[in-house]
């Protein structure tokens, strides 16, 4: 935790990270009391964090006051992938206008043997279709980015 991070921010970051990591899978029912005990903070800053997570659609409050981790729909996943494609394309276009540094050239040489080990896939849902590249096998990131 940084010195300027409030307890509410710490709780938000902690709970959201645990949801993203799968410690709280979609459909899990959570209680403020248990989350406060696990996080080691009082319920007041935790409520602020939960309110933020509710606004983001990460959790929803049930009629009994408990919280449920919301699942990601196929439409949301497609939207995320499409946004990533736009951002990554823009970043690649910006990077293409710059010269390669010696470190990038070295990284490209290390990754060259792995080319062709990824395939294109498509997902469709209703009127939305998106395509993405997925590795054919698990590739170690360290293979490209060794010092």
C-alpha positions, 0 to 999 in steps of 0.5 A: 500500500502506498502512503497516500492510499486510503483504506477504502482504496486498499480494500477496493484494490484487494477485493477486485484483485482477488475477484480477477485472480479467481479467488472469488469466482463468478456467482460466489456470495460474499459478506461484508463481515467476512471480507472485513475480517479477511482484509483486516479493516473495518466495514466502513472503508470496505463499504466504500470499496464495495460501492465502487465495485457495484458501480463497475458491475463487478459485484451486485447486492442481493436482497438479503444484503449479501454480495454476489460476484457477477459473471462476465457475459459473452457480450462483455467479453467480446466488447473487452476483446474489441477494445483491446484490439483497438488499443493494441492496434493504436499502440502498435501504429505508434510504436511502428513510427519509432526506431527499434532500440537495441533491447527490442531488436534483441527481444525480436531475435529471441522471439523469432523461433516462436513465430507461427505458434499462434492461431487466429480464433473467432467468437460470435454472439448475436451481431458481434464477432471478434477475432483474436490470436491465441497461442497454440501452446503455452509460451514462456514470456521469459523466452522473449524478455530475458536480460 
